[in-house]
């Protein structure tokens, strides 16, 4: 049923129907805003990027190819690209964790899984705080995987990568996040 409604929605969006645009905002708006807000510091900046995302969605809907991804994933790709583009063009002061001694590679997956496998409320707060210390592309992969529960294939589509690269980057970023959490706890 959802597939049929998406097909109808896409057809109407391609006709520039304001009703379809409103429906798209209602259906995907909250998820897109959450995605953008996790990457972009400051609510005003996130709102600006959010608006840019949907302007681009409505302007470029004719380029959407339903054989490559779902509408939701395509919109996520635009949100990701707009967020990364915004961050590149704004010189916002952010300090990222840098793994100089290669300590992240020495961590076992078991150690990391103990933290991320069954996070308690305190750990969730630490994860949120630690995310701010990751570069935007790594933060995006973590948020897409954990918050949006996207598959590796969909994340690969959004980031214009391949699933095995995403899996590798996800594993490394989880270890990096674990290290940041341990630093924040000390």
C-alpha positions as CSV (number, residue, x, y, z in Angstrom):
1,X,0.0,0.0,0.0
2,X,2.8,2.4,0.9
3,X,4.5,1.8,-2.4
4,X,1.3,2.8,-4.3
5,X,0.9,6.0,-2.2
6,X,4.6,6.8,-2.9
7,X,4.1,6.3,-6.6
8,X,1.0,8.6,-6.6
9,X,2.9,11.1,-4.4
10,X,5.9,11.2,-6.8
11,X,3.6,11.7,-9.8
12,X,1.9,14.6,-8.1
13,X,5.2,16.1,-7.0
14,X,6.4,16.0,-10.6
15,X,3.3,18.0,-11.5
16,X,4.4,20.5,-8.8
17,X,1.2,19.9,-6.8
18,X,1.3,22.0,-3.6
19,X,-0.9,19.4,-1.9
20,X,1.7,16.7,-2.7
21,X,4.5,19.0,-1.5
22,X,2.6,19.5,1.8
23,X,2.1,15.7,2.1
24,X,5.8,15.2,1.5
25,X,6.6,17.6,4.3
26,X,4.2,15.9,6.7
27,X,5.5,12.4,5.8
28,X,9.2,13.1,5.8
29,X,9.7,16.5,7.4
30,X,10.3,15.4,11.0
31,X,12.8,12.7,10.0
32,X,14.7,15.1,7.7
33,X,14.8,17.8,10.4
34,X,16.1,15.3,12.9
35,X,18.8,14.1,10.4
36,X,19.9,17.7,9.7
37,X,19.8,18.8,13.3
38,X,22.1,16.0,14.4
39,X,24.7,17.2,11.8
40,X,24.3,21.0,11.9
41,X,25.0,23.0,15.1
42,X,22.4,25.6,16.0
43,X,18.7,25.4,15.4
44,X,18.6,28.4,13.0
45,X,21.3,26.7,10.9
46,X,19.4,23.4,10.9
47,X,16.2,25.1,9.9
48,X,18.0,26.9,7.0
49,X,19.4,23.6,5.7
50,X,16.0,21.8,6.2
51,X,14.3,24.4,4.0
52,X,17.1,24.1,1.4
53,X,16.6,20.3,1.4
54,X,12.9,20.5,0.5
55,X,13.4,23.3,-2.0
56,X,15.9,21.0,-3.7
57,X,13.6,17.9,-3.4
58,X,10.7,19.8,-5.0
59,X,12.9,21.4,-7.7
60,X,14.7,18.1,-8.6
61,X,11.9,15.5,-8.2
62,X,12.0,14.8,-12.0
63,X,15.5,13.4,-11.5
64,X,14.4,11.0,-8.8
65,X,14.9,7.3,-10.0
66,X,12.7,4.9,-8.0
67,X,14.8,2.0,-9.3
68,X,17.8,3.2,-7.3
69,X,16.2,4.0,-3.9
70,X,13.1,4.7,-2.0
71,X,11.8,8.3,-1.9
72,X,12.8,8.5,1.8
73,X,16.4,7.4,1.0
74,X,16.6,9.8,-1.9
75,X,15.5,12.7,0.4
76,X,18.0,11.6,3.0
77,X,20.7,11.8,0.4
78,X,19.8,15.3,-0.4
79,X,19.6,16.2,3.4
80,X,23.1,14.6,3.9
81,X,24.6,16.5,0.9
82,X,23.0,19.8,1.9
83,X,24.3,19.3,5.5
84,X,27.8,18.5,4.5
85,X,27.8,21.3,2.0
86,X,26.6,23.8,4.6
87,X,29.3,22.6,7.1
88,X,32.0,23.0,4.4
89,X,31.0,26.6,3.6
90,X,30.6,27.7,7.2
91,X,33.7,28.0,9.3
92,X,32.2,26.8,12.5
93,X,34.7,26.2,15.3
94,X,34.5,22.5,16.1
95,X,37.2,20.3,17.7
96,X,37.3,16.8,16.5
97,X,38.8,13.8,18.2
98,X,41.9,12.7,16.4
99,X,43.3,9.2,16.9
100,X,47.1,9.9,16.6
101,X,48.4,6.7,18.1
102,X,46.1,4.4,16.2
103,X,44.5,3.4,19.6
104,X,41.1,3.0,17.9
105,X,42.3,0.1,15.8
106,X,43.5,-1.7,18.9
107,X,40.0,-1.8,20.4
108,X,38.2,-5.1,20.2
109,X,34.6,-5.2,18.7
110,X,33.5,-6.9,22.0
111,X,34.6,-3.9,24.1
112,X,32.7,-1.5,21.8
113,X,29.6,-3.8,21.6
114,X,29.4,-3.7,25.4
115,X,28.8,0.0,25.2
116,X,26.6,0.2,22.1
117,X,24.8,-3.2,22.4
118,X,22.4,-2.3,25.2
119,X,22.9,1.4,26.0
120,X,21.4,2.7,29.2
121,X,20.2,6.3,29.6
122,X,23.6,7.5,30.8
123,X,25.3,5.9,27.9
124,X,22.8,7.4,25.4
125,X,23.7,10.9,26.9
126,X,27.4,10.2,26.5
127,X,26.9,9.0,22.9
128,X,25.1,12.3,22.1
129,X,27.9,14.3,23.7
130,X,30.6,12.2,22.0
131,X,28.9,12.6,18.5
132,X,29.8,16.3,18.6
133,X,33.5,15.3,18.6
134,X,33.2,13.4,15.3
135,X,33.6,14.9,11.8
136,X,30.3,15.4,10.0
137,X,30.6,12.4,7.7
138,X,31.3,10.0,10.6
139,X,28.5,11.6,12.6
140,X,26.2,11.1,9.7
141,X,26.9,7.4,9.3
142,X,26.4,6.8,13.0
143,X,23.1,8.7,13.0
144,X,21.8,7.1,9.9
145,X,22.6,3.6,11.2
146,X,21.4,4.0,14.8
147,X,18.9,6.8,14.8
148,X,17.3,6.3,11.4
149,X,18.0,2.6,11.3
150,X,19.0,2.7,7.7
151,X,20.6,-0.4,6.0
152,X,24.3,-0.3,5.0
153,X,23.0,-0.3,1.4
154,X,20.9,2.8,1.9
155,X,23.7,4.6,3.8
156,X,26.0,3.7,0.9
157,X,23.5,5.3,-1.5
158,X,23.1,8.4,0.6
159,X,26.9,8.9,1.0
160,X,27.7,7.8,-2.6
161,X,29.8,4.9,-1.4
162,X,29.5,1.1,-1.3
163,X,28.1,-1.1,1.6
164,X,31.5,-2.7,2.5
165,X,33.1,0.7,2.8
166,X,30.2,2.0,4.9
167,X,30.5,-1.2,7.2
168,X,34.3,-0.6,7.6
169,X,33.8,3.1,8.3
170,X,30.9,2.4,10.8
171,X,33.1,-0.1,12.7
172,X,36.0,2.3,12.9
173,X,33.7,5.2,13.9
174,X,32.1,3.1,16.6
175,X,35.5,2.5,18.1
176,X,36.4,6.2,17.8
177,X,33.1,7.0,19.5
178,X,33.8,4.5,22.3
179,X,37.2,6.1,22.9
180,X,35.6,9.6,23.1
181,X,33.0,8.3,25.6
182,X,35.8,6.9,27.8
183,X,37.6,10.3,27.6
184,X,34.3,12.1,28.6
185,X,33.8,9.8,31.5
186,X,37.3,10.4,32.9
